[in-house]
Amino acid sequence: MPGTFSQIYIQLVFAVKGRQSLIQTHWEEELYKYITGIVTHKGQKLLSINGMPDHIHILIGMKPTCCLSDLVREIKKSSNAWVEEKGFCPSKFQWQEGYGAFSYSHSSLDPVISYIQNQKDHHRKKTFQEEYKSLLTLFQIDYKDEYLFDWMD
């Protein structure tokens, strides 16, 4: 019987609006579990999730029928509402517009998963801005600084 066979692995990277450090250690695991539930409910496979107080990395194994922009929109919209409902932030929590999406081969999964899981150590040496720009450069994505995230200096 003919079928569709695919291996699509995407790392998503997006930031808290204004790059504010709002994701706190005492509730970040709950946030990651909630986002895992969204991805799973949409029929996709979450392979790794982790981040910092101001941004998040998510590695997803995607089906070819999934529209990436719709999935990201649902993750952001639902998790914004969930953080607000839980009262985790003293101010309004919101993800910034835009995101990075980077594709990987199956053979690259272990290093990418390790990279995501070691975000805290990684950011002792490199800022989010440096990290994000290096991903764009590595993947040969042309960009202009004014169209990147709103960087707070």
N, C-alpha and C positions, 0 to 999 in steps of 0.2 A: 504494500500500500504506500503510495507516495505521501510525503510529508514535508514539513518545513524543519530544517535543522540549522541551528545557529549557536554561536558563542558571542554574546555581546556583553562586554564588561565596561561599565562607565563609573568613573570616580567623579562625584559631584562635590563642589566646594562652594559654599556661600557663607555670607557674613551677617551678623546682627546689624540692624540698621544703625548707621553712624559709626559702625565698628565699636559700639559700646561693649564693655566687658560685662554682660548681663547674665551669662550662663554660669551659674554657681555650682561648685563641686557637690554640694549637698543634694542637688536635684538633677544634675546632668545625666546620670544613669537612667533616671526615670524618663527624661526627654528622649534619650537614645532608644529606650524600649518602646516608647510611644511612636517614634518615627519608624522603627522596625515594623511595628504593627501596621502602619499606613502602607509601607512598601509591600509587605506580605499580603495585605488585604487587596492590593491592586494587582496581585498575581506575579510579583517580581520577587527576586531572591536577594535579600540584604546579606552581603558577605562581610562587611566591616563598617563600623561607625565609631567616630571619636572626634574630638575637637578641642577647642580652647574656649575661654570665656567669650571670645568675640567672633568665632567662626566654627564651621563644622565640615568634616569630610565624611562622605558616604560612598562606599563601593557597592554597586548593584550589578547583579547578573540579570540582564533584561531579556524579555521576549521580544521578538521583532514586531509584535502587534502593539507594543506599548509606545505611546507618544511621550517622549522625555519631558517636553515642556509642560504637558498636563500633569505628569507625575510630580515634577518639582513644584508646580503651583499648588497641588494638593498637599504635599509635605509642608510647605511654608504656611499655607492658609490654616490647615488643621492644627499644626503645632503652635502657631501664634495664638489661636483660640484656646488651646489646651493650657499653655503657660499662663495666659490671662485668667482662665477659669480656676486654675490651681492657686493663683495669687503668689506665684514665685518671685515676681519682680515688683519692686516698689514703684517703678515707672512702667509705661506701656512697652511691652515686648513686641518687636516686629523684626522680621528678616528684611535685609536690604534687597532692593530690586537687583535682578541679574544673578548669574551664577557661572561657574566654570564647569565644563563637562569634558572629561578626558577619557579616551578609550584605551583599553589594554588588551593584550593577547592573554590566552589562558596561561601561558608560561610565565607571565609577569605577575600573576595574582599573589603569590607568596610575598614577594618584596613589597608590593603595594599594600597588602594587608598589614605587614609589619610596619611600614611607614605610617599608616593611619593609626595603628594601635600605639605607636610611640610618639604621638603628637607632642605631649608635654616635654619630653626630652629634646625632641627636634627643635622646639621653639625656644629652648635655652640658647641656641646658637643662631637662629634665623627668625626675623620678624615675619608676620603674616604677609606683609607687602612684598618682602623679598621672596618668600615661598611662592606666592601667587604669580609673581612676575617670572620666576624661574620655571614654573610649570608652563606658562604661556610660551616662553622661549623654547623650552624642551620640545613642546608639541608644535613649534613653528607657527604659532598663532599671532598674526599681526594685531597690534593694539595701539591705542593712544591712551596716555595716562589719564586724560580727562574723561575717558569712558569707562575707566575701572571703578571699583568700589569707591565710596566716599571715604578717604583716608583721614583719620583723626591724628594729628601730629602732637 
